[in-house]
Amino acid sequence: AAFFSNIDQQQQNGQNVREVVGKPQIKIPDTNRLVDATFLDGVQPEWDKEQVNPRLRLSEWVTSSQNPYFAKATANRIWSLFFGRGIIDPVDDFSSTNRASHPELLNLLATRFQEHQYDLKYLIREITNSQTYQLSSRQTDPSQSRVEWYGKMPTRGLTAEQIFANLVQATGFFRQTTESNPLLIGSGADTPQAEFYELFKSDSENQLDPKASILQALALMNGSFITNATSLEQSDVFTAIVDFPEISVEKKIEAFYLSTLSRFPTETESARLTAYVSAEKSDENRTHAYSDLFWALLNSSEFLLNH
């Protein structure tokens, strides 16, 4: 807190200007003791004769090799993005009472991250190329139920932003540009994405305990976004697949699977769904059958969950 002390606000040319006055230190309440600005490792910075902004000095130290916490905290947070929980969890509780589940792993990731000049792309590659990340989420042994042991890939709920991005990608949803600027995507409160984020926002950082509300489930099953995404009039992807000439029912079903789940249907899925669609003889009824299929895929747990 002392780094943010001794800031004096003055008026210059009609503008508020904040300047650091004197040595950065704070007074402990109800005492006469003054505490100088000190880094988290207990070292006090050396102040030059020229006045240096203490906040700038603090920010430089936070991302420097002298900070023993930055590399670990960053590695822990990036790990939690891929696994739903940190090696230290909660990710913002680095304390003696909250030990790392795998301290050697955290130290290794932090050291490698620091050695590669804090390259996030390197850190992400290291994690995603690991055997741990590439495990299946299917449980084959009772011991795999302990998520902190990483015996299997945990099933994680997607964030609101991830779900919306997936829907946009799978359905070909087009976000209208604004009238004043054709290059600027609309971002007001009345846009579909803003309404979606509001409905699916969560105050919890725990991705391993997704608790979809009734309103969220209803929005996905019956909301206007999904309804439009599965109609010939509104969905570019749906229209392109259904109206594509000279391809079989089976191939169209494969196209729906690829656009939503990024995989081909299994033999059982293909046979069952081909029979379902082929049972409809009129073009209108067959279109409704394809719409039902697309709707079911967009509402499936495989589409809405990671792994």
C-alpha positions as protocol buffer text, in pm:
chain_id: "A"
residue {
  index: 1
  type: ALA
  ca { x: 0 y: 0 z: 0 }
}
residue {
  index: 2
  type: ALA
  ca { x: 292 y: 234 z: 64 }
}
residue {
  index: 3
  type: PHE
  ca { x: 370 y: 239 z: -309 }
}
residue {
  index: 4
  type: PHE
  ca { x: 38 y: 419 z: -361 }
}
residue {
  index: 5
  type: SER
  ca { x: 84 y: 672 z: -82 }
}
residue {
  index: 6
  type: ASN
  ca { x: 196 y: 1036 z: -92 }
}
residue {
  index: 7
  type: ILE
  ca { x: 4 y: 1115 z: -408 }
}
residue {
  index: 8
  type: ASP
  ca { x: -93 y: 1480 z: -433 }
}
residue {
  index: 9
  type: GLN
  ca { x: -359 y: 1595 z: -678 }
}
residue {
  index: 10
  type: GLN
  ca { x: -322 y: 1943 z: -823 }
}
residue {
  index: 11
  type: GLN
  ca { x: -488 y: 2153 z: -1090 }
}
residue {
  index: 12
  type: GLN
  ca { x: -273 y: 2239 z: -1393 }
}
residue {
  index: 13
  type: ASN
  ca { x: -426 y: 2405 z: -1698 }
}
residue {
  index: 14
  type: GLY
  ca { x: -770 y: 2293 z: -1588 }
}
residue {
  index: 15
  type: GLN
  ca { x: -669 y: 1928 z: -1552 }
}
residue {
  index: 16
  type: ASN
  ca { x: -613 y: 1712 z: -1246 }
}
residue {
  index: 17
  type: VAL
  ca { x: -248 y: 1610 z: -1221 }
}
residue {
  index: 18
  type: ARG
  ca { x: -131 y: 1355 z: -966 }
}
residue {
  index: 19
  type: GLU
  ca { x: 225 y: 1378 z: -841 }
}
residue {
  index: 20
  type: VAL
  ca { x: 422 y: 1172 z: -592 }
}
residue {
  index: 21
  type: VAL
  ca { x: 534 y: 1381 z: -299 }
}
residue {
  index: 22
  type: GLY
  ca { x: 812 y: 1263 z: -69 }
}
residue {
  index: 23
  type: LYS
  ca { x: 928 y: 910 z: 11 }
}
residue {
  index: 24
  type: PRO
  ca { x: 655 y: 646 z: -32 }
}
residue {
  index: 25
  type: GLN
  ca { x: 553 y: 527 z: 313 }
}
residue {
  index: 26
  type: ILE
  ca { x: 239 y: 482 z: 518 }
}
residue {
  index: 27
  type: LYS
  ca { x: 154 y: 524 z: 882 }
}
residue {
  index: 28
  type: ILE
  ca { x: 9 y: 228 z: 1070 }
}
residue {
  index: 29
  type: PRO
  ca { x: -330 y: 332 z: 1211 }
}
residue {
  index: 30
  type: ASP
  ca { x: -341 y: 422 z: 1581 }
}
residue {
  index: 31
  type: THR
  ca { x: 41 y: 425 z: 1603 }
}
residue {
  index: 32
  type: ASN
  ca { x: 326 y: 659 z: 1521 }
}
residue {
  index: 33
  type: ARG
  ca { x: 508 y: 393 z: 1318 }
}
residue {
  index: 34
  type: LEU
  ca { x: 591 y: 467 z: 954 }
}
residue {
  index: 35
  type: VAL
  ca { x: 640 y: 180 z: 710 }
}
residue {
  index: 36
  type: ASP
  ca { x: 843 y: 229 z: 393 }
}
residue {
  index: 37
  type: ALA
  ca { x: 735 y: 84 z: 60 }
}
residue {
  index: 38
  type: THR
  ca { x: 863 y: -275 z: 42 }
}
residue {
  index: 39
  type: PHE
  ca { x: 840 y: -541 z: -227 }
}
residue {
  index: 40
  type: LEU
  ca { x: 659 y: -868 z: -153 }
}
residue {
  index: 41
  type: ASP
  ca { x: 990 y: -1048 z: -101 }
}
residue {
  index: 42
  type: GLY
  ca { x: 1078 y: -812 z: 184 }
}
residue {
  index: 43
  type: VAL
  ca { x: 1333 y: -606 z: -11 }
}
residue {
  index: 44
  type: GLN
  ca { x: 1302 y: -229 z: -9 }
}
residue {
  index: 45
  type: PRO
  ca { x: 1370 y: -51 z: -338 }
}
residue {
  index: 46
  type: GLU
  ca { x: 1657 y: 193 z: -369 }
}
residue {
  index: 47
  type: TRP
  ca { x: 1529 y: 538 z: -454 }
}
residue {
  index: 48
  type: ASP
  ca { x: 1734 y: 753 z: -688 }
}
residue {
  index: 49
  type: LYS
  ca { x: 1790 y: 1117 z: -621 }
}
residue {
  index: 50
  type: GLU
  ca { x: 1557 y: 1191 z: -909 }
}
residue {
  index: 51
  type: GLN
  ca { x: 1195 y: 1143 z: -820 }
}
residue {
  index: 52
  type: VAL
  ca { x: 1071 y: 807 z: -953 }
}
residue {
  index: 53
  type: ASN
  ca { x: 705 y: 708 z: -960 }
}
residue {
  index: 54
  type: PRO
  ca { x: 677 y: 433 z: -694 }
}
residue {
  index: 55
  type: ARG
  ca { x: 394 y: 265 z: -883 }
}
residue {
  index: 56
  type: LEU
  ca { x: 615 y: 236 z: -1191 }
}
residue {
  index: 57
  type: ARG
  ca { x: 891 y: 86 z: -977 }
}
residue {
  index: 58
  type: LEU
  ca { x: 643 y: -165 z: -833 }
}
residue {
  index: 59
  type: SER
  ca { x: 509 y: -265 z: -1176 }
}
residue {
  index: 60
  type: GLU
  ca { x: 864 y: -321 z: -1302 }
}
residue {
  index: 61
  type: TRP
  ca { x: 941 y: -546 z: -1007 }
}
residue {
  index: 62
  type: VAL
  ca { x: 618 y: -747 z: -1042 }
}
residue {
  index: 63
  type: THR
  ca { x: 719 y: -872 z: -1388 }
}
residue {
  index: 64
  type: SER
  ca { x: 1092 y: -900 z: -1322 }
}
residue {
  index: 65
  type: SER
  ca { x: 1297 y: -1210 z: -1244 }
}
residue {
  index: 66
  type: GLN
  ca { x: 1338 y: -1075 z: -890 }
}
residue {
  index: 67
  type: ASN
  ca { x: 972 y: -1149 z: -819 }
}
residue {
  index: 68
  type: PRO
  ca { x: 949 y: -1512 z: -702 }
}
residue {
  index: 69
  type: TYR
  ca { x: 570 y: -1517 z: -734 }
}
residue {
  index: 70
  type: PHE
  ca { x: 491 y: -1386 z: -1083 }
}
residue {
  index: 71
  type: ALA
  ca { x: 603 y: -1692 z: -1282 }
}
residue {
  index: 72
  type: LYS
  ca { x: 431 y: -1932 z: -1042 }
}
residue {
  index: 73
  type: ALA
  ca { x: 108 y: -1733 z: -1030 }
}
residue {
  index: 74
  type: THR
  ca { x: 92 y: -1705 z: -1409 }
}
residue {
  index: 75
  type: ALA
  ca { x: 174 y: -2072 z: -1467 }
}
residue {
  index: 76
  type: ASN
  ca { x: -90 y: -2168 z: -1211 }
}
residue {
  index: 77
  type: ARG
  ca { x: -358 y: -1954 z: -1377 }
}
residue {
  index: 78
  type: ILE
  ca { x: -280 y: -2082 z: -1727 }
}
residue {
  index: 79
  type: TRP
  ca { x: -295 y: -2438 z: -1594 }
}
residue {
  index: 80
  type: SER
  ca { x: -636 y: -2368 z: -1441 }
}
residue {
  index: 81
  type: LEU
  ca { x: -767 y: -2242 z: -1777 }
}
residue {
  index: 82
  type: PHE
  ca { x: -706 y: -2585 z: -1928 }
}
residue {
  index: 83
  type: PHE
  ca { x: -795 y: -2807 z: -1632 }
}
residue {
  index: 84
  type: GLY
  ca { x: -1064 y: -2610 z: -1451 }
}
residue {
  index: 85
  type: ARG
  ca { x: -858 y: -2588 z: -1131 }
}
residue {
  index: 86
  type: GLY
  ca { x: -512 y: -2468 z: -1044 }
}
residue {
  index: 87
  type: ILE
  ca { x: -219 y: -2666 z: -907 }
}
residue {
  index: 88
  type: ILE
  ca { x: -279 y: -2423 z: -623 }
}
residue {
  index: 89
  type: ASP
  ca { x: -654 y: -2385 z: -593 }
}
residue {
  index: 90
  type: PRO
  ca { x: -817 y: -2136 z: -559 }
}
residue {
  index: 91
  type: VAL
  ca { x: -571 y: -1976 z: -797 }
}
residue {
  index: 92
  type: ASP
  ca { x: -549 y: -1649 z: -602 }
}
residue {
  index: 93
  type: ASP
  ca { x: -476 y: -1813 z: -265 }
}
residue {
  index: 94
  type: PHE
  ca { x: -98 y: -1850 z: -244 }
}
residue {
  index: 95
  type: SER
  ca { x: -52 y: -1909 z: 127 }
}
residue {
  index: 96
  type: SER
  ca { x: 106 y: -2150 z: 373 }
}
residue {
  index: 97
  type: THR
  ca { x: -236 y: -2301 z: 444 }
}
residue {
  index: 98
  type: ASN
  ca { x: -314 y: -2373 z: 78 }
}
residue {
  index: 99
  type: ARG
  ca { x: -49 y: -2606 z: -56 }
}
residue {
  index: 100
  type: ALA
  ca { x: 7 y: -2699 z: -419 }
}
residue {
  index: 101
  type: SER
  ca { x: -122 y: -3042 z: -517 }
}
residue {
  index: 102
  type: HIS
  ca { x: 193 y: -3095 z: -729 }
}
residue {
  index: 103
  type: PRO
  ca { x: 460 y: -2847 z: -611 }
}
residue {
  index: 104
  type: GLU
  ca { x: 737 y: -2996 z: -830 }
}
residue {
  index: 105
  type: LEU
  ca { x: 520 y: -2952 z: -1140 }
}
residue {
  index: 106
  type: LEU
  ca { x: 439 y: -2591 z: -1053 }
}
residue {
  index: 107
  type: ASN
  ca { x: 807 y: -2514 z: -992 }
}
residue {
  index: 108
  type: LEU
  ca { x: 901 y: -2672 z: -1325 }
}
residue {
  index: 109
  type: LEU
  ca { x: 638 y: -2478 z: -1520 }
}
residue {
  index: 110
  type: ALA
  ca { x: 737 y: -2153 z: -1351 }
}
residue {
  index: 111
  type: THR
  ca { x: 1108 y: -2210 z: -1417 }
}
residue {
  index: 112
  type: ARG
  ca { x: 1052 y: -2298 z: -1784 }
}
residue {
  index: 113
  type: PHE
  ca { x: 819 y: -2000 z: -1824 }
}
residue {
  index: 114
  type: GLN
  ca { x: 1082 y: -1769 z: -1680 }
}
residue {
  index: 115
  type: GLU
  ca { x: 1361 y: -1924 z: -1889 }
}
residue {
  index: 116
  type: HIS
  ca { x: 1159 y: -1856 z: -2204 }
}
residue {
  index: 117
  type: GLN
  ca { x: 1118 y: -1486 z: -2122 }
}
residue {
  index: 118
  type: TYR
  ca { x: 761 y: -1526 z: -1995 }
}
residue {
  index: 119
  type: ASP
  ca { x: 637 y: -1652 z: -2332 }
}
residue {
  index: 120
  type: LEU
  ca { x: 271 y: -1747 z: -2285 }
}
residue {
  index: 121
  type: LYS
  ca { x: 262 y: -1934 z: -2616 }
}
residue {
  index: 122
  type: TYR
  ca { x: 547 y: -2154 z: -2496 }
}
residue {
  index: 123
  type: LEU
  ca { x: 369 y: -2222 z: -2167 }
}
residue {
  index: 124
  type: ILE
  ca { x: 45 y: -2311 z: -2345 }
}
residue {
  index: 125
  type: ARG
  ca { x: 229 y: -2547 z: -2581 }
}
residue {
  index: 126
  type: GLU
  ca { x: 399 y: -2721 z: -2289 }
}
residue {
  index: 127
  type: ILE
  ca { x: 68 y: -2780 z: -2112 }
}
residue {
  index: 128
  type: THR
  ca { x: -138 y: -2884 z: -2414 }
}
residue {
  index: 129
  type: ASN
  ca { x: 134 y: -3121 z: -2542 }
}
residue {
  index: 130
  type: SER
  ca { x: 145 y: -3300 z: -2208 }
}
residue {
  index: 131
  type: GLN
  ca { x: 4 y: -3649 z: -2158 }
}
residue {
  index: 132
  type: THR
  ca { x: -205 y: -3514 z: -1871 }
}
residue {
  index: 133
  type: TYR
  ca { x: -391 y: -3268 z: -2093 }
}
residue {
  index: 134
  type: GLN
  ca { x: -451 y: -3531 z: -2360 }
}
residue {
  index: 135
  type: LEU
  ca { x: -615 y: -3781 z: -2124 }
}
residue {
  index: 136
  type: SER
  ca { x: -972 y: -3891 z: -2189 }
}
residue {
  index: 137
  type: SER
  ca { x: -1247 y: -3770 z: -1958 }
}
residue {
  index: 138
  type: ARG
  ca { x: -1386 y: -4124 z: -1935 }
}
residue {
  index: 139
  type: GLN
  ca { x: -1333 y: -4280 z: -1592 }
}
residue {
  index: 140
  type: THR
  ca { x: -1192 y: -4633 z: -1589 }
}
residue {
  index: 141
  type: ASP
  ca { x: -1086 y: -4658 z: -1224 }
}
residue {
  index: 142
  type: PRO
  ca { x: -1236 y: -4531 z: -894 }
}
residue {
  index: 143
  type: SER
  ca { x: -912 y: -4348 z: -811 }
}
residue {
  index: 144
  type: GLN
  ca { x: -973 y: -4115 z: -1106 }
}
residue {
  index: 145
  type: SER
  ca { x: -1260 y: -3946 z: -920 }
}
residue {
  index: 146
  type: ARG
  ca { x: -1009 y: -3729 z: -731 }
}
residue {
  index: 147
  type: VAL
  ca { x: -978 y: -3428 z: -962 }
}
residue {
  index: 148
  type: GLU
  ca { x: -661 y: -3304 z: -792 }
}
residue {
  index: 149
  type: TRP
  ca { x: -479 y: -3621 z: -900 }
}
residue {
  index: 150
  type: TYR
  ca { x: -546 y: -3558 z: -1271 }
}
residue {
  index: 151
  type: GLY
  ca { x: -611 y: -3926 z: -1341 }
}
residue {
  index: 152
  type: LYS
  ca { x: -851 y: -3826 z: -1617 }
}
residue {
  index: 153
  type: MET
  ca { x: -945 y: -3506 z: -1792 }
}
residue {
  index: 154
  type: PRO
  ca { x: -1212 y: -3325 z: -1588 }
}
residue {
  index: 155
  type: THR
  ca { x: -1535 y: -3234 z: -1763 }
}
residue {
  index: 156
  type: ARG
  ca { x: -1563 y: -2856 z: -1757 }
}
residue {
  index: 157
  type: GLY
  ca { x: -1846 y: -2621 z: -1831 }
}
residue {
  index: 158
  type: LEU
  ca { x: -1770 y: -2355 z: -2092 }
}
residue {
  index: 159
  type: THR
  ca { x: -1789 y: -1987 z: -2009 }
}
residue {
  index: 160
  type: ALA
  ca { x: -2060 y: -1766 z: -2158 }
}
residue {
  index: 161
  type: GLU
  ca { x: -1809 y: -1621 z: -2405 }
}
residue {
  index: 162
  type: GLN
  ca { x: -1696 y: -1967 z: -2514 }
}
residue {
  index: 163
  type: ILE
  ca { x: -2050 y: -2097 z: -2561 }
}
residue {
  index: 164
  type: PHE
  ca { x: -2150 y: -1794 z: -2767 }
}
residue {
  index: 165
  type: ALA
  ca { x: -1834 y: -1820 z: -2979 }
}
residue {
  index: 166
  type: ASN
  ca { x: -1908 y: -2188 z: -3042 }
}
residue {
  index: 167
  type: LEU
  ca { x: -2264 y: -2108 z: -3145 }
}
residue {
  index: 168
  type: VAL
  ca { x: -2145 y: -1835 z: -3381 }
}
residue {
  index: 169
  type: GLN
  ca { x: -1893 y: -2071 z: -3538 }
}
residue {
  index: 170
  type: ALA
  ca { x: -2133 y: -2365 z: -3568 }
}
residue {
  index: 171
  type: THR
  ca { x: -2435 y: -2175 z: -3697 }
}
residue {
  index: 172
  type: GLY
  ca { x: -2275 y: -1905 z: -3911 }
}
residue {
  index: 173
  type: PHE
  ca { x: -2439 y: -1631 z: -3705 }
}
residue {
  index: 174
  type: PHE
  ca { x: -2364 y: -1289 z: -3857 }
}
residue {
  index: 175
  type: ARG
  ca { x: -2329 y: -991 z: -3624 }
}
residue {
  index: 176
  type: GLN
  ca { x: -2459 y: -676 z: -3786 }
}
residue {
  index: 177
  type: THR
  ca { x: -2223 y: -380 z: -3811 }
}
residue {
  index: 178
  type: THR
  ca { x: -2329 y: -37 z: -3691 }
}
residue {
  index: 179
  type: GLU
  ca { x: -2469 y: 222 z: -3931 }
}
residue {
  index: 180
  type: SER
  ca { x: -2210 y: 484 z: -3835 }
}
residue {
  index: 181
  type: ASN
  ca { x: -1915 y: 250 z: -3882 }
}
residue {
  index: 182
  type: PRO
  ca { x: -1949 y: -56 z: -4108 }
}
residue {
  index: 183
  type: LEU
  ca { x: -1628 y: -201 z: -3964 }
}
residue {
  index: 184
  type: LEU
  ca { x: -1739 y: -180 z: -3601 }
}
residue {
  index: 185
  type: ILE
  ca { x: -1932 y: -473 z: -3462 }
}
residue {
  index: 186
  type: GLY
  ca { x: -2230 y: -368 z: -3252 }
}
residue {
  index: 187
  type: SER
  ca { x: -2173 y: -417 z: -2880 }
}
residue {
  index: 188
  type: GLY
  ca { x: -2473 y: -255 z: -2715 }
}
residue {
  index: 189
  type: ALA
  ca { x: -2686 y: -404 z: -2442 }
}
residue {
  index: 190
  type: ASP
  ca { x: -2953 y: -509 z: -2694 }
}
residue {
  index: 191
  type: THR
  ca { x: -2723 y: -724 z: -2907 }
}
residue {
  index: 192
  type: PRO
  ca { x: -2761 y: -1104 z: -2901 }
}
residue {
  index: 193
  type: GLN
  ca { x: -2416 y: -1150 z: -2750 }
}
residue {
  index: 194
  type: ALA
  ca { x: -2482 y: -899 z: -2470 }
}
residue {
  index: 195
  type: GLU
  ca { x: -2809 y: -1069 z: -2381 }
}
residue {
  index: 196
  type: PHE
  ca { x: -2638 y: -1408 z: -2393 }
}
residue {
  index: 197
  type: TYR
  ca { x: -2352 y: -1297 z: -2167 }
}
residue {
  index: 198
  type: GLU
  ca { x: -2595 y: -1150 z: -1917 }
}
residue {
  index: 199
  type: LEU
  ca { x: -2792 y: -1474 z: -1900 }
}
residue {
  index: 200
  type: PHE
  ca { x: -2490 y: -1702 z: -1870 }
}
residue {
  index: 201
  type: LYS
  ca { x: -2254 y: -1490 z: -1662 }
}
residue {
  index: 202
  type: SER
  ca { x: -2122 y: -1653 z: -1347 }
}
residue {
  index: 203
  type: ASP
  ca { x: -1955 y: -1513 z: -1037 }
}
residue {
  index: 204
  type: SER
  ca { x: -1782 y: -1846 z: -976 }
}
residue {
  index: 205
  type: GLU
  ca { x: -1438 y: -1933 z: -1115 }
}
residue {
  index: 206
  type: ASN
  ca { x: -1498 y: -2304 z: -1057 }
}
residue {
  index: 207
  type: GLN
  ca { x: -1542 y: -2454 z: -1403 }
}
residue {
  index: 208
  type: LEU
  ca { x: -1567 y: -2806 z: -1262 }
}
residue {
  index: 209
  type: ASP
  ca { x: -1901 y: -2733 z: -1097 }
}
residue {
  index: 210
  type: PRO
  ca { x: -2123 y: -2591 z: -1374 }
}
residue {
  index: 211
  type: LYS
  ca { x: -2470 y: -2507 z: -1248 }
}
residue {
  index: 212
  type: ALA
  ca { x: -2688 y: -2413 z: -1540 }
}
residue {
  index: 213
  type: SER
  ca { x: -3002 y: -2241 z: -1426 }
}
residue {
  index: 214
  type: ILE
  ca { x: -3348 y: -2319 z: -1556 }
}
residue {
  index: 215
  type: LEU
  ca { x: -3343 y: -1991 z: -1750 }
}
residue {
  index: 216
  type: GLN
  ca { x: -3016 y: -2085 z: -1916 }
}
residue {
  index: 217
  type: ALA
  ca { x: -3144 y: -2427 z: -2017 }
}
residue {
  index: 218
  type: LEU
  ca { x: -3465 y: -2277 z: -2154 }
}
residue {
  index: 219
  type: ALA
  ca { x: -3268 y: -2013 z: -2344 }
}
residue {
  index: 220
  type: LEU
  ca { x: -3066 y: -2281 z: -2520 }
}
residue {
  index: 221
  type: MET
  ca { x: -3362 y: -2506 z: -2589 }
}
residue {
  index: 222
  type: ASN
  ca { x: -3624 y: -2248 z: -2682 }
}
residue {
  index: 223
  type: GLY
  ca { x: -3450 y: -1911 z: -2716 }
}
residue {
  index: 224
  type: SER
  ca { x: -3463 y: -1706 z: -3034 }
}
residue {
  index: 225
  type: PHE
  ca { x: -3092 y: -1752 z: -3102 }
}
residue {
  index: 226
  type: ILE
  ca { x: -3111 y: -2133 z: -3128 }
}
residue {
  index: 227
  type: THR
  ca { x: -3447 y: -2114 z: -3305 }
}
residue {
  index: 228
  type: ASN
  ca { x: -3305 y: -1884 z: -3572 }
}
residue {
  index: 229
  type: ALA
  ca { x: -2989 y: -2092 z: -3598 }
}
residue {
  index: 230
  type: THR
  ca { x: -3189 y: -2399 z: -3696 }
}
residue {
  index: 231
  type: SER
  ca { x: -3417 y: -2238 z: -3954 }
}
residue {
  index: 232
  type: LEU
  ca { x: -3376 y: -2203 z: -4330 }
}
residue {
  index: 233
  type: GLU
  ca { x: -3466 y: -1834 z: -4312 }
}
residue {
  index: 234
  type: GLN
  ca { x: -3202 y: -1732 z: -4054 }
}
residue {
  index: 235
  type: SER
  ca { x: -2913 y: -1981 z: -4051 }
}
residue {
  index: 236
  type: ASP
  ca { x: -2653 y: -1976 z: -4328 }
}
residue {
  index: 237
  type: VAL
  ca { x: -2496 y: -2304 z: -4214 }
}
residue {
  index: 238
  type: PHE
  ca { x: -2829 y: -2483 z: -4186 }
}
residue {
  index: 239
  type: THR
  ca { x: -2941 y: -2358 z: -4527 }
}
residue {
  index: 240
  type: ALA
  ca { x: -2611 y: -2449 z: -4693 }
}
residue {
  index: 241
  type: ILE
  ca { x: -2626 y: -2807 z: -4565 }
}
residue {
  index: 242
  type: VAL
  ca { x: -2995 y: -2874 z: -4628 }
}
residue {
  index: 243
  type: ASP
  ca { x: -3008 y: -2715 z: -4973 }
}
residue {
  index: 244
  type: PHE
  ca { x: -2677 y: -2852 z: -5098 }
}
residue {
  index: 245
  type: PRO
  ca { x: -2761 y: -3056 z: -5408 }
}
residue {
  index: 246
  type: GLU
  ca { x: -2664 y: -3411 z: -5493 }
}
residue {
  index: 247
  type: ILE
  ca { x: -2549 y: -3525 z: -5148 }
}
residue {
  index: 248
  type: SER
  ca { x: -2712 y: -3802 z: -4950 }
}
residue {
  index: 249
  type: VAL
  ca { x: -2892 y: -3782 z: -4619 }
}
residue {
  index: 250
  type: GLU
  ca { x: -2598 y: -3956 z: -4456 }
}
residue {
  index: 251
  type: LYS
  ca { x: -2352 y: -3694 z: -4587 }
}
residue {
  index: 252
  type: LYS
  ca { x: -2572 y: -3409 z: -4467 }
}
residue {
  index: 253
  type: ILE
  ca { x: -2584 y: -3562 z: -4120 }
}
residue {
  index: 254
  type: GLU
  ca { x: -2204 y: -3583 z: -4127 }
}
residue {
  index: 255
  type: ALA
  ca { x: -2191 y: -3213 z: -4218 }
}
residue {
  index: 256
  type: PHE
  ca { x: -2408 y: -3121 z: -3917 }
}
residue {
  index: 257
  type: TYR
  ca { x: -2181 y: -3323 z: -3686 }
}
residue {
  index: 258
  type: LEU
  ca { x: -1868 y: -3163 z: -3827 }
}
residue {
  index: 259
  type: SER
  ca { x: -2008 y: -2810 z: -3792 }
}
residue {
  index: 260
  type: THR
  ca { x: -2111 y: -2861 z: -3429 }
}
residue {
  index: 261
  type: LEU
  ca { x: -1899 y: -3135 z: -3269 }
}
residue {
  index: 262
  type: SER
  ca { x: -1602 y: -3132 z: -3510 }
}
residue {
  index: 263
  type: ARG
  ca { x: -1628 y: -3507 z: -3560 }
}
residue {
  index: 264
  type: PHE
  ca { x: -1806 y: -3761 z: -3775 }
}
residue {
  index: 265
  type: PRO
  ca { x: -2105 y: -3946 z: -3627 }
}
residue {
  index: 266
  type: THR
  ca { x: -2047 y: -4301 z: -3510 }
}
residue {
  index: 267
  type: GLU
  ca { x: -2191 y: -4585 z: -3715 }
}
residue {
  index: 268
  type: THR
  ca { x: -2475 y: -4622 z: -3466 }
}
residue {
  index: 269
  type: GLU
  ca { x: -2553 y: -4249 z: -3466 }
}
residue {
  index: 270
  type: SER
  ca { x: -2539 y: -4231 z: -3844 }
}
residue {
  index: 271
  type: ALA
  ca { x: -2769 y: -4529 z: -3893 }
}
residue {
  index: 272
  type: ARG
  ca { x: -3026 y: -4409 z: -3640 }
}
residue {
  index: 273
  type: LEU
  ca { x: -3036 y: -4050 z: -3766 }
}
residue {
  index: 274
  type: THR
  ca { x: -3037 y: -4147 z: -4133 }
}
residue {
  index: 275
  type: ALA
  ca { x: -3341 y: -4363 z: -4068 }
}
residue {
  index: 276
  type: TYR
  ca { x: -3506 y: -4078 z: -3875 }
}
residue {
  index: 277
  type: VAL
  ca { x: -3460 y: -3823 z: -4154 }
}
residue {
  index: 278
  type: SER
  ca { x: -3534 y: -4064 z: -4439 }
}
residue {
  index: 279
  type: ALA
  ca { x: -3866 y: -4157 z: -4282 }
}
residue {
  index: 280
  type: GLU
  ca { x: -3992 y: -3810 z: -4378 }
}
residue {
  index: 281
  type: LYS
  ca { x: -4100 y: -3810 z: -4743 }
}
residue {
  index: 282
  type: SER
  ca { x: -4190 y: -3445 z: -4805 }
}
residue {
  index: 283
  type: ASP
  ca { x: -3923 y: -3177 z: -4833 }
}
residue {
  index: 284
  type: GLU
  ca { x: -4087 y: -2970 z: -4559 }
}
residue {
  index: 285
  type: ASN
  ca { x: -4099 y: -3254 z: -4309 }
}
residue {
  index: 286
  type: ARG
  ca { x: -3745 y: -3358 z: -4393 }
}
residue {
  index: 287
  type: THR
  ca { x: -3627 y: -3002 z: -4333 }
}
residue {
  index: 288
  type: HIS
  ca { x: -3795 y: -3013 z: -3991 }
}
residue {
  index: 289
  type: ALA
  ca { x: -3612 y: -3340 z: -3921 }
}
residue {
  index: 290
  type: TYR
  ca { x: -3277 y: -3179 z: -4005 }
}
residue {
  index: 291
  type: SER
  ca { x: -3373 y: -2884 z: -3784 }
}
residue {
  index: 292
  type: ASP
  ca { x: -3444 y: -3121 z: -3494 }
}
residue {
  index: 293
  type: LEU
  ca { x: -3105 y: -3285 z: -3547 }
}
residue {
  index: 294
  type: PHE
  ca { x: -2920 y: -2952 z: -3554 }
}
residue {
  index: 295
  type: TRP
  ca { x: -3108 y: -2834 z: -3245 }
}
residue {
  index: 296
  type: ALA
  ca { x: -3022 y: -3154 z: -3055 }
}
residue {
  index: 297
  type: LEU
  ca { x: -2652 y: -3124 z: -3140 }
}
residue {
  index: 298
  type: LEU
  ca { x: -2638 y: -2759 z: -3030 }
}
residue {
  index: 299
  type: ASN
  ca { x: -2799 y: -2853 z: -2697 }
}
residue {
  index: 300
  type: SER
  ca { x: -2589 y: -3165 z: -2639 }
}
residue {
  index: 301
  type: SER
  ca { x: -2348 y: -3193 z: -2348 }
}
residue {
  index: 302
  type: GLU
  ca { x: -2071 y: -3267 z: -2596 }
}
residue {
  index: 303
  type: PHE
  ca { x: -2123 y: -2924 z: -2752 }
}
residue {
  index: 304
  type: LEU
  ca { x: -2161 y: -2733 z: -2423 }
}
residue {
  index: 305
  type: LEU
  ca { x: -1887 y: -2902 z: -2220 }
}
residue {
  index: 306
  type: ASN
  ca { x: -1512 y: -2927 z: -2266 }
}
residue {
  index: 307
  type: HIS
  ca { x: -1410 y: -3292 z: -2291 }
}
